Amino acid sequence: MTRKIKTLLFDLDGTILDTNELIIRSFLHALQGVAPEGFGREQMIPHMGLPLLDQMNFFSGLADASHLIPIYREMNLRLHDDLVKPFPHTLEVLQRLKQEGFQLGVVTTKIRLTTDKGLKLTGLFDLMDAIVTMDDVTQPKPDPEPVRLAMEQLGADPAATFMVGDSAVDMQSAIEAGAVPIGVAWSLKGEQLLREYGAQHVLQDMRDLYALVGLEPSPA
């Protein structure tokens, strides 16, 4: 590392919160009778992490699929609390990082409503020093604006900041903003893709962060 890491920013879906099944089921519901026959999770996974409207336009083949967004959101909110959970060890790792004085933040392409809902449901909301959502930026990831905004809010040095994510857009946004891109091996998109897009490390387990920021492992 160029200097000691002091700030850790995290993507939300697929990185700290396991919302994969929720997202897939919400898309299948909204695209019923619209998407081509045979459309399913295999077609969705490469595009997860992009803004919702971009994904909906692509999956539907329509120039403007904005009328499908309310159908998606209604199903997403209805299933939310039953299907959303943190990935293994996320809560304990983030609690310890916070106790050790690290700044924590979330940078997501989700809207504020469902971002806050997921963080509160899983006990992560109060650990965050900054939360940047789709509602807070003009240009979402892969543009550097969201990562830059979070670092500005925290007064963070980009070279001392990790941006942890599960998709190519997270790596691209981090690199363009000058932060250190970190991938997660539990990404549905695969570890190799994250490395190809510039991940300097890929976490096999959330507890791998301890060694990367210079902390001893937690006692078992």
Summary of the structure (lengths in Angstrom):
residues: 220
radius of gyration: 16.9
end to end distance: 27.1
largest distance: 53.4
contacts: 735
relative contact order: 0.18
helix: 48%
strand: 14%
